[in-house]
């Protein structure tokens, strides 16, 4: 991700670099240079854009647990990491409504996004070291269990409900005839709520460990139709960004931005309905964001654009687990947790300039 960030930063910086002869202050109200209004002038006047956008979101939100463990019975210790990982898919069609207003060198923009489809794909649940934890490293001659083998794996179909809100304010630090560079601050809020159903589970290491000579069948093989769990994760991301634009002519422009946040907050809630187990996590960390948009000003007022964007989140914290039913009811434990997310979106938009 650091390498990707460096490449994007170099691109954005390149958008804002031009020779001294091209640089001019934003003082003229004319459009004699051929760019004029609707986002193509250097007069620094007022302008308003609104747009509708549709895009394909691809990615996941994943949490992993392992490391330091403590419980309400006074036990505390270390466990292998990773112990368990749940990878929740985010593969849906998104639609959004957005707007941008420019006031001289300043601009503000906002966008609200909602999923148009709900089938996000399959959630993947992986557990490591299960045989080691149940039977020890060497329960019998010829059996050497490890904490690094994926012993239990399951998939469940996932329905997703997504809300994303993005606000940004920018200041034009430099503008030329074709190039411009901006700095800004932004805030992104994401909420993903998911329902998992129709679980299919098995042990990938069952035959690797030759356990078919001990058990008549895979002890972790399991299929259950219907709803098996719910998951919700929320990301709050204040960030700083650097953006740039290059104008190819009076109609076509390319804009890119790169953002970074060291203040990401991630909170999640996972309800294992079949086990009556609730897991709630609170993490903090960082994120990188990028956007790249090619815009065609088709008429004085109407424009269209194609774009790609990405968001990469890395956080760590703790997860609190509690059982609200069954034989373990009342038991509580806390364990180290990471929440990560990788998201990309390709989009098409149409808009109107006032």
Secondary structure as GFF3:
##gff-version 3
##sequence-region A 1 354
A	DSSP	alpha_helix	2	15	.	.	.	ID=ss1
A	DSSP	three_ten_helix	20	22	.	.	.	ID=ss2
A	DSSP	beta_strand	47	71	.	.	.	ID=ss3
A	DSSP	beta_strand	76	89	.	.	.	ID=ss4
A	DSSP	beta_strand	92	103	.	.	.	ID=ss5
A	DSSP	beta_strand	106	115	.	.	.	ID=ss6
A	DSSP	beta_strand	119	128	.	.	.	ID=ss7
A	DSSP	alpha_helix	130	135	.	.	.	ID=ss8
A	DSSP	beta_strand	150	175	.	.	.	ID=ss9
A	DSSP	beta_strand	179	202	.	.	.	ID=ss10
A	DSSP	three_ten_helix	211	213	.	.	.	ID=ss11
A	DSSP	beta_strand	222	247	.	.	.	ID=ss12
A	DSSP	beta_strand	252	272	.	.	.	ID=ss13
A	DSSP	beta_strand	277	296	.	.	.	ID=ss14
A	DSSP	beta_strand	302	323	.	.	.	ID=ss15
A	DSSP	beta_strand	332	353	.	.	.	ID=ss16
###
